[in-house]
Amino acid sequence: MAVEPLTDQEIQRRLEQLPGWSFADDRLFRTYVFKGHPQAAGLVAEIATIQEELDHHSDLTLGYNKVGVTVNTHSVGGKVTALDFELAGRIEEIAPQHGARAD
Ligand SMILES: C[C@H](O)[C@H](O)[C@H]1CNC2=NC(N)=NC(=O)C2=N1
């Protein structure tokens, strides 16, 4: 299946199902906050596993108690595609298990 950039309208529609995520500059992003560093690092490790499974990888930033996730699809020139929403949705499913809360 060829992956194609989503229209702005489609991106906005899908974002309504992903509270906490934003779209700007051709990427999806969100920040999670944790009780401490081990919890934040634990989420990053589990995201890495999911990314290998999907063969789709975000840019992750790990701070003391924060994790930043940014994703778009390189193969279509750095636009947002359904693959980015699939990864974001998978991350949303597991983040609460690490005690993540909104920034
Ligand atoms: C060869 C490999 O399948 C590609 O490089 C994959 C890996 N992960 C990727 N991740 C993201 N975010 N965009 C891509 O286009 C992409 N392509």
The ligand as a Gaussian input file, in Angstrom:
#p B3LYP/6-31G(d) Opt

LIG

0 1
 C       13.994000       1.320000       5.426000
 C       12.923000       1.676000       6.416000
 O       11.794000       0.885000       6.218000
 C       12.517000       3.132000       6.290000
 O       13.662000       3.940000       6.416000
 C       11.453000       3.520000       7.302000
 C       11.965000       3.461000       8.728000
 N       11.285000       4.369000       9.642000
 C       10.666000       5.469000       9.191000
 N       10.181000       6.354000      10.058000
 C        9.600000       7.466000       9.664000
 N        9.132000       8.332000      10.588000
 N        9.457000       7.745000       8.342000
 C        9.879000       6.915000       7.392000
 O        9.710000       7.193000       6.203000
 C       10.516000       5.709000       7.804000
 N       10.957000       4.819000       6.919000

